[in-house]
């Protein structure tokens, strides 16, 4: 059994005793979410495994067909003077070409299904089961349907824009400032990510539910990263509560590796009732190893652990940290 499943079962066994919920400060809602998360993850993994199996089988079939086609072309060259034999072989080549086109079409569709399935985990938890059900029905329909010649002519390649027409990039504004005692050098805050949950989109049409910016600070040889989270509601404290010192912040990098940042102070958020915002400003020291890692690798996602649970955000400005490091060099 995968380690994540074992851990999930342990947590559920630990959390699902009602008399212990108060002691662990976990609500029944949290337990329900954990149960849903475990179930959805298991179903997703099954679908992904099935699609990957289909892809593997199609690749094997494609390799066999390509070998057969290569053999037929070689045979066709041998019968240069025998028209009747060449006619038979050329008909076989035509059929083999169609078989290869059909396999390639199926393979492209399976890759699209795989992409769609992997995106489900980023959807709201309460909608994942329904989305997966629809996708599985779509996969079953495709596998049962007959592929026509018109289908083979369809271009499944996503639309791409030309990459050779670039405007000259403007110089990046570091916005450096120096503290009064001349000890701390800081960059300006720049956008990092923003997010609005699907169930709140109707209420946040003009702005995002949460907007994040970051900056870097240097004090002699020590570096710090500050993450500013602006929730565009004055009620965020009730949902997220305290961000405690030492809480791990997980940065998942584009290459799949990850690192943890640790806040050096607790933060309960600053509420501005007039502006309708709640602002959390979190400062994390950066070790030499983390600086080296983040200078070479861009982040893809960030997971923040709150008093009320954890939140997983996609990072849109993946090069923000590297830009800020260049400012302080």
C-alpha positions in Angstrom: 0.0 0.0 0.0 1.4 3.5 -0.9 2.9 5.4 2.0 0.4 8.3 1.5 -2.5 5.8 1.9 -1.0 4.4 5.1 -0.6 7.9 6.5 -4.2 8.9 5.5 -5.6 5.8 7.2 -3.6 6.6 10.3 -4.9 10.1 10.4 -8.5 9.1 9.8 -8.2 6.5 12.6 -6.7 9.1 14.9 -9.2 11.9 14.0 -12.5 10.0 13.6 -13.1 9.3 17.3 -15.7 12.0 18.2 -14.7 12.3 21.9 -11.1 13.2 20.8 -12.1 15.9 18.3 -12.1 18.7 20.9 -8.7 17.6 22.3 -7.2 17.7 18.8 -9.0 21.0 17.9 -10.4 19.3 14.8 -14.0 19.7 13.7 -16.2 17.1 12.1 -16.0 19.2 8.9 -12.2 18.6 8.8 -12.7 14.9 9.2 -15.3 14.8 6.4 -12.9 16.8 4.2 -10.1 14.3 4.9 -12.4 11.4 4.1 -13.4 13.0 0.8 -9.8 13.8 0.0 -8.7 10.2 0.6 -11.6 8.8 -1.5 -11.2 11.3 -4.4 -7.4 10.7 -4.5 -7.9 6.9 -4.6 -10.4 7.3 -7.5 -8.2 9.7 -9.4 -5.2 7.3 -9.0 -7.2 4.4 -10.4 -8.3 6.5 -13.5 -4.7 7.8 -14.0 -3.4 4.2 -13.8 -5.9 3.0 -16.4 -5.1 5.8 -18.8 -1.3 5.2 -18.4 -1.9 1.5 -19.1 -3.8 2.4 -22.3 -1.0 4.7 -23.4 1.5 1.9 -22.8 -0.5 -0.6 -24.8 -1.0 1.9 -27.6 2.7 2.7 -27.8 3.5 -1.0 -28.0 0.9 -1.5 -30.8 2.3 1.5 -32.6 5.8 0.2 -32.5 4.7 -3.1 -33.9 2.7 -1.5 -36.8 5.7 0.8 -37.6 8.0 -2.3 -37.8 5.5 -4.0 -40.1 5.2 -0.9 -42.3 9.0 -0.7 -42.6 9.1 -4.4 -43.7 6.4 -3.8 -46.3 8.3 -0.8 -47.8 11.4 -3.0 -48.0 9.4 -5.8 -49.7 7.9 -3.3 -52.1 11.4 -2.3 -53.2 12.3 -5.9 -53.9 9.4 -6.4 -56.4 10.3 -3.5 -58.7 9.5 -5.5 -61.8 6.5 -7.5 -60.6 3.5 -5.1 -60.8 0.9 -7.6 -59.4 3.0 -8.2 -56.3 3.7 -4.5 -55.8 0.0 -3.7 -56.1 -0.8 -6.1 -53.3 2.0 -4.7 -51.1 1.0 -1.1 -51.8 -2.6 -2.0 -50.7 -1.2 -3.5 -47.5 0.9 -0.3 -46.9 -2.2 1.9 -47.4 -4.1 -0.2 -44.8 -1.2 -0.2 -42.4 -0.9 3.6 -42.7 -4.5 3.9 -41.7 -4.0 1.6 -38.8 -1.1 3.8 -37.6 -3.1 7.0 -38.0 -5.9 5.4 -35.9 -3.4 4.4 -33.1 -1.8 7.8 -33.1 -5.2 9.5 -32.9 -6.1 7.2 -29.9 -2.8 8.0 -28.3 -3.3 11.7 -28.5 -6.7 11.4 -27.0 -5.4 9.3 -24.1 -2.8 12.0 -23.4 -5.6 14.6 -23.3 -7.6 12.5 -20.9 -4.5 12.1 -18.7 -4.0 15.9 -18.6 -7.7 16.4 -17.7 -7.5 13.8 -15.0 -4.4 15.3 -13.4 -6.1 18.7 -13.3 -9.0 17.5 -11.3 -7.0 17.5 -8.0 -6.8 21.4 -8.4 -10.6 21.7 -8.5 -12.8 22.3 -5.4 -13.0 19.2 -3.3 -16.8 19.0 -3.4 -16.8 19.0 -7.2 -13.9 16.5 -7.9 -16.1 13.4 -7.7 -18.6 14.8 -10.3 -15.9 16.0 -12.7 -14.2 12.6 -12.5 -17.5 10.8 -13.2 -18.1 12.9 -16.3 -14.5 12.4 -17.5 -14.8 8.6 -17.0 -18.0 8.5 -19.1 -16.2 10.5 -21.8 -13.4 8.0 -21.8 -15.7 5.0 -22.0 -17.7 6.6 -24.9 -14.5 7.3 -26.8 -13.2 3.7 -26.3 -16.5 2.3 -27.6 -16.9 4.6 -30.5 -15.7 3.8 -34.0 -13.1 6.1 -35.4 -14.0 7.5 -38.8 -11.7 8.9 -41.5 -12.9 12.4 -40.7 -11.8 11.8 -37.1 -8.3 11.0 -38.3 -8.2 14.3 -40.2 -8.9 16.3 -37.0 -5.9 18.3 -35.7 -5.8 17.7 -31.9 -2.7 19.9 -31.5 -3.6 22.9 -29.2 -3.4 26.4 -30.8 0.0 27.9 -30.4 1.1 31.5 -30.9 4.2 32.4 -32.9 7.3 32.6 -30.6 9.5 34.7 -32.9 7.7 38.1 -32.4 8.8 39.5 -29.1 8.8 43.1 -27.9 12.0 44.3 -26.2 11.6 43.6 -22.5 11.6 46.6 -20.2 14.2 46.6 -17.3 12.9 45.2 -14.1 12.2 47.8 -11.3 13.8 46.5 -8.1 12.5 49.4 -6.0 15.4 49.0 -3.5 15.1 50.8 -0.2 17.6 51.1 2.7 16.7 51.2 6.4 17.5 54.2 8.4 20.4 52.5 10.2 21.7 51.4 6.8 21.6 47.8 7.9 18.7 46.3 5.9 18.3 46.4 2.1 14.9 45.5 0.8 13.3 45.1 -2.7 9.8 46.2 -3.4 6.9 43.8 -3.2 6.0 42.2 -6.5 3.1 39.9 -7.4 3.5 36.2 -6.6 0.1 34.5 -6.9 -3.6 35.2 -6.6 -6.6 32.9 -6.2 -10.4 32.8 -5.9 -12.1 29.5 -4.9 -14.7 28.4 -7.4 -17.6 28.8 -4.9 -16.7 32.4 -4.3 -16.2 33.5 -7.9 -19.6 35.1 -8.0 -18.7 37.4 -5.1 -15.2 38.4 -6.3 -15.8 39.5 -9.9 -13.6 42.6 -9.8 -10.7 41.2 -7.7 -9.3 38.0 -6.4 -10.2 36.5 -3.0 -6.5 36.4 -2.0 -3.6 38.3 -3.6 0.0 37.6 -2.7 3.2 39.6 -3.1 6.7 38.9 -2.1 9.9 40.8 -1.4 13.5 39.9 -0.3 15.5 41.6 2.4 19.2 41.4 3.1 20.9 42.2 6.4 24.7 41.8 5.9 25.0 38.2 4.8 21.5 37.1 5.9 18.6 36.9 3.5 14.8 36.9 4.3 11.7 36.4 2.2 8.5 38.2 3.1 5.2 36.9 1.8 2.3 39.3 2.0 -1.2 37.8 1.7 -4.1 40.2 1.2 -7.5 38.6 1.7 -10.1 40.9 0.2 -12.5 40.2 3.1 -12.4 41.4 6.7 -13.6 37.9 7.8 -10.5 36.0 6.8 -9.3 35.7 10.5 -12.3 33.6 11.4 -11.5 31.1 8.6 -7.8 31.0 8.7 -7.0 32.0 12.3 -3.4 32.4 13.5 -0.3 31.7 11.3 2.1 30.3 13.9 5.8 30.8 14.0 7.6 27.7 12.8 4.7 26.6 10.6 6.1 25.0 7.4 5.5 26.7 4.1 6.0 24.2 1.3 7.3 25.4 -2.0 6.9 22.8 -4.8 9.3 23.5 -7.7 8.7 23.1 -11.4 11.0 20.1 -11.5 8.9 18.3 -8.9 11.2 18.7 -6.0 10.3 20.8 -3.0 11.6 22.8 -0.1 10.2 24.2 3.2 10.3 27.8 4.5 9.7 28.5 8.2 8.2 31.7 9.5 10.2 33.4 12.2 7.2 35.0 13.9 3.5 34.3 14.5 1.0 36.5 12.6 -2.7 36.8 13.4 -3.5 39.1 10.5 -4.3 42.8 10.4 -8.0 43.6 9.7 -9.0 46.8 7.8 -12.8 47.0 8.1 -13.0 50.1 6.0 -11.0 48.6 3.1 -12.6 45.2 3.7 -9.2 43.4 3.8 -7.2 41.1 6.1 -3.4 41.2 5.6 -1.0 38.5 6.8 2.7 39.4 6.4 5.0 36.4 6.9 8.8 36.6 7.1 11.0 33.6 6.5 14.8 33.4 6.9 16.6 31.8 3.9 19.6 29.5 4.5 22.5 29.4 2.1 21.2 26.1 0.7 17.7 27.5 0.1 19.1 30.6 -1.6 21.2 28.3 -3.9 18.2 26.2 -4.7 15.8 29.1 -5.4 18.3 30.8 -7.6 18.3 27.8 -9.9 14.7 26.5 -9.6 11.4 28.3 -10.0 8.5 27.5 -7.8 5.2 26.0 -9.2 3.0 25.8 -6.1 2.9 26.9 -2.5 1.2 25.1 0.4 0.5 27.2 3.6 -0.5 25.6 6.9 -3.0 27.7 8.9 -4.6 27.2 12.3 -7.8 26.2 10.5 -6.2 23.9 7.9 -3.9 24.1 4.8 -4.3 25.9 1.5 -2.6 25.0 -1.8 -2.0 27.8 -4.4 -0.7 27.8 -7.9 2.1 30.3 -8.4 1.6 32.4 -11.6 4.8 34.6 -11.3 7.2 31.7 -11.2 10.3 33.9 -11.9 9.5 36.4 -9.2 12.0 35.0 -6.6 14.9 34.9 -9.1 14.2 38.4 -10.2 14.4 39.7 -6.7 17.6 37.8 -6.0 19.2 39.6 -8.9 18.2 42.9 -7.4 20.2 42.1 -4.2 23.3 40.9 -6.0 
